[in-house]
Amino acid sequence: MPLIDEQSRATDRRPPNRSLLVAVGLALVFGWGLLTLAITLGARRERANGRGPAATLQAVQAANLQQAEQMSRWGDFAGASRVVQSVDTQYLSFMEKHTYLRVGGEALAKSGSPLAAAGYYDRFLSMGAGIRRAECRECHAAPSPGIPPTSLDGMTESSLGAKYAAALVSAGKLPATRDSLRKQWKKKPEDPRLNILLYHLEKTAGDKKAAEKHAAKLRALDQAQAAGAGSG
């Protein structure tokens, strides 16, 4: 005979056992640590034997990144920030770099390092400047598979853009960063990266006119790039 009947189980509103959730989370993190250690030792053995370690090193960095992402999901942002900053990005795939920058930005922002977080978000948004590169179009091409954003002006909808600006606000660096980017933009108004970053900063600062100017420039740049790709 069960201790709780089905009707009682369906209407039970007691909070979950948080101690059990924490224990499970710690066990997962510990498991990732053991996996990373095993792979690292394997890489050292390969180097000692004179074999190429590239594939093993790629596996090490991927495991570290997965560990950081798992720690972030469980709310251990300080631990996640330490792990993600140890990742050697030269061994990450293009898609893994997206995850690395997203997880790193979030972990640093939530562990008390907003300025460092802004640097990660800056790099993530800067990757969007090449949205029409062949390696990007594999995922970000309309109509299929059409994972957003599919165009330069679609970067204005990026949630990480808002997080980038929020991190700078938290660090007290938004005005200085905006002024610096404005100076760069005056010299290179056609630079997609500068227009993406300034759009989000101007929007957060409340300058709707300036933000729309950069959004319009991104639309024009995207149309020009699309036309160039089509003629090629």
C-alpha positions as CSV (number, residue, x, y, z in Angstrom):
1,M,0.0,0.0,0.0
2,P,1.5,3.4,-1.0
3,L,2.2,6.0,1.7
4,I,0.4,8.6,-0.4
5,D,-2.6,7.8,-2.6
6,E,-2.9,9.0,-6.1
7,Q,-5.4,11.8,-5.3
8,S,-3.2,13.1,-2.5
9,R,-0.2,13.0,-4.8
10,A,-1.9,15.0,-7.5
11,T,-2.9,17.7,-5.1
12,D,0.3,17.8,-3.0
13,R,1.7,21.3,-3.0
14,R,4.6,20.8,-0.6
15,P,7.9,22.4,-1.9
16,P,10.4,20.0,-3.4
17,N,13.3,18.6,-1.3
18,R,15.9,21.3,-1.9
19,S,18.6,19.4,-0.1
20,L,18.2,16.6,-2.6
21,L,18.4,19.0,-5.6
22,V,21.6,20.5,-4.2
23,A,23.1,17.1,-3.6
24,V,22.2,16.0,-7.2
25,G,23.7,19.2,-8.5
26,L,26.9,18.7,-6.6
27,A,27.2,15.2,-7.8
28,L,26.8,16.3,-11.4
29,V,29.5,18.9,-11.0
30,F,31.8,16.4,-9.3
31,G,31.2,14.0,-12.1
32,W,32.2,16.6,-14.7
33,G,35.3,17.3,-12.7
34,L,36.3,13.7,-12.8
35,L,35.6,13.5,-16.5
36,T,37.7,16.6,-17.2
37,L,40.6,15.2,-15.0
38,A,40.5,11.9,-16.9
39,I,40.6,13.6,-20.3
40,T,43.4,16.0,-19.2
41,L,45.5,13.1,-18.0
42,G,44.9,11.4,-21.3
43,A,46.1,14.4,-23.1
44,R,49.3,14.4,-21.0
45,R,49.9,10.8,-21.8
46,E,49.5,11.5,-25.6
47,R,52.0,14.3,-25.4
48,A,54.4,12.1,-23.5
49,N,54.1,9.5,-26.2
50,G,54.7,12.0,-29.0
51,R,51.2,11.7,-30.4
52,G,49.1,14.7,-31.6
53,P,47.0,16.0,-28.7
54,A,44.6,18.2,-30.7
55,A,41.6,16.0,-30.6
56,T,42.1,15.3,-26.9
57,L,42.5,18.9,-26.1
58,Q,39.3,19.7,-27.9
59,A,37.6,17.2,-25.8
60,V,39.0,18.7,-22.6
61,Q,37.8,22.2,-23.5
62,A,34.4,20.9,-24.5
63,A,34.1,19.1,-21.2
64,N,35.2,22.2,-19.3
65,L,32.6,24.3,-21.2
66,Q,29.8,21.7,-20.4
67,Q,30.8,21.8,-16.8
68,A,30.6,25.6,-16.6
69,E,27.2,25.5,-18.3
70,Q,25.9,22.9,-15.8
71,M,27.2,24.8,-12.9
72,S,25.5,28.0,-14.2
73,R,22.2,26.1,-14.5
74,W,22.5,25.0,-10.9
75,G,23.2,28.6,-9.8
76,D,26.9,28.2,-9.0
77,F,27.8,31.3,-11.0
78,A,31.1,31.9,-9.1
79,G,32.2,28.3,-10.0
80,A,31.0,28.6,-13.5
81,S,32.9,31.8,-14.1
82,R,36.1,30.2,-12.8
83,V,35.7,27.2,-15.1
84,V,34.7,29.2,-18.2
85,Q,37.7,31.5,-17.8
86,S,40.0,28.5,-17.9
87,V,38.7,27.3,-21.3
88,D,41.1,27.6,-24.2
89,T,38.8,28.9,-27.0
90,Q,41.2,27.9,-29.8
91,Y,40.0,24.3,-29.4
92,L,36.3,25.2,-29.4
93,S,34.0,24.8,-32.5
94,F,32.2,27.8,-33.8
95,M,29.0,26.8,-32.1
96,E,30.8,26.1,-28.8
97,K,32.2,29.7,-28.9
98,H,28.6,30.9,-28.8
99,T,27.9,28.9,-25.7
100,Y,31.2,29.9,-24.1
101,L,30.5,33.6,-24.5
102,R,26.9,33.3,-23.4
103,V,27.7,31.3,-20.3
104,G,30.7,33.3,-19.5
105,G,28.8,36.6,-19.7
106,E,26.0,35.3,-17.5
107,A,28.3,33.7,-14.9
108,L,30.4,36.8,-14.6
109,A,27.5,39.2,-14.4
110,K,25.8,37.1,-11.6
111,S,29.0,36.6,-9.7
112,G,29.8,40.2,-9.3
113,S,32.0,41.0,-12.3
114,P,29.7,43.0,-14.6
115,L,32.5,44.7,-16.6
116,A,34.1,41.4,-17.4
117,A,30.7,40.1,-18.4
118,A,30.2,43.0,-20.7
119,G,33.4,41.9,-22.5
120,Y,32.0,38.5,-23.1
121,Y,28.7,39.9,-24.4
122,D,30.6,42.3,-26.6
123,R,32.4,39.4,-28.2
124,F,29.1,37.5,-28.7
125,L,27.4,40.4,-30.4
126,S,30.5,41.1,-32.5
127,M,30.2,37.5,-33.9
128,G,26.7,38.7,-35.2
129,A,28.4,41.2,-37.4
130,G,29.4,38.3,-39.7
131,I,25.9,36.9,-39.8
132,R,26.1,36.4,-43.6
133,R,29.3,34.4,-43.5
134,A,28.9,30.9,-44.8
135,E,29.5,29.3,-41.5
136,C,26.8,31.4,-39.9
137,R,24.3,30.8,-42.7
138,E,24.3,27.1,-41.9
139,C,22.0,28.0,-39.0
140,H,20.9,31.6,-39.5
141,A,19.5,31.5,-43.0
142,A,15.8,32.1,-43.9
143,P,13.5,30.3,-44.5
144,S,15.2,27.1,-43.3
145,P,16.4,26.4,-40.7
146,G,16.0,30.1,-40.0
147,I,17.3,30.3,-36.4
148,P,17.1,33.9,-35.4
149,P,18.8,36.3,-36.1
150,T,18.8,35.8,-39.8
151,S,20.0,39.3,-40.7
152,L,22.1,42.1,-39.4
153,D,19.2,44.1,-38.3
154,G,17.9,41.0,-36.4
155,M,20.7,41.6,-34.0
156,T,18.7,44.5,-32.6
157,E,16.4,41.8,-31.0
158,S,19.2,40.0,-29.3
159,S,18.5,39.4,-25.6
160,L,22.3,39.4,-25.0
161,G,22.4,43.0,-26.4
162,A,20.2,44.1,-23.5
163,K,22.4,42.1,-21.1
164,Y,25.5,43.7,-22.5
165,A,24.1,47.2,-21.8
166,A,22.8,46.1,-18.4
167,A,26.3,44.8,-17.4
168,L,27.8,48.2,-18.4
169,V,25.2,50.0,-16.4
170,S,25.9,47.8,-13.4
171,A,29.7,48.5,-13.8
172,G,29.0,52.2,-14.2
173,K,30.7,52.2,-17.6
174,L,27.9,52.7,-20.0
175,P,28.5,56.4,-20.7
176,A,32.2,56.0,-21.2
177,T,31.8,52.9,-23.4
178,R,29.2,54.6,-25.5
179,D,31.4,57.7,-26.0
180,S,34.3,55.5,-27.0
181,L,32.2,53.5,-29.5
182,R,30.7,56.8,-30.9
183,K,34.2,58.0,-31.7
184,Q,35.1,54.8,-33.4
185,W,31.8,54.9,-35.3
186,K,32.4,58.3,-36.7
187,K,35.6,56.9,-38.3
188,K,33.9,53.7,-39.5
189,P,30.1,54.3,-39.8
190,E,29.8,51.2,-42.0
191,D,31.1,48.8,-39.4
192,P,28.3,46.4,-38.5
193,R,29.8,45.6,-35.1
194,L,29.8,49.2,-34.0
195,N,26.3,49.7,-35.1
196,I,25.1,46.6,-33.3
197,L,26.8,47.6,-30.0
198,L,25.7,51.3,-30.2
199,Y,22.1,50.3,-31.0
200,H,21.8,48.5,-27.7
201,L,23.7,51.2,-25.7
202,E,21.7,54.0,-27.1
203,K,18.4,52.2,-26.5
204,T,19.3,51.5,-22.9
205,A,20.4,55.1,-22.5
206,G,17.0,56.3,-23.7
207,D,18.2,57.9,-27.0
208,K,15.6,56.4,-29.3
209,K,16.6,58.6,-32.3
210,A,20.2,57.4,-32.1
211,A,19.2,53.8,-31.6
212,E,17.0,53.9,-34.7
213,K,19.8,55.5,-36.7
214,H,21.9,52.4,-36.0
215,A,19.1,50.1,-36.7
216,A,18.5,51.7,-40.1
217,K,22.2,51.5,-40.9
218,L,22.1,47.8,-40.1
219,R,19.2,47.3,-42.4
220,A,21.0,49.1,-45.2
221,L,24.2,47.1,-44.6
222,D,22.3,43.8,-44.6
223,Q,20.5,44.6,-47.8
224,A,23.9,45.5,-49.4
225,Q,25.5,42.3,-48.2
226,A,22.5,40.2,-49.4
227,A,22.7,41.9,-52.8
228,G,26.4,41.3,-53.0
229,A,26.0,37.6,-52.1
230,G,23.3,37.2,-54.6
231,S,25.3,38.7,-57.5
232,G,28.3,36.5,-56.5
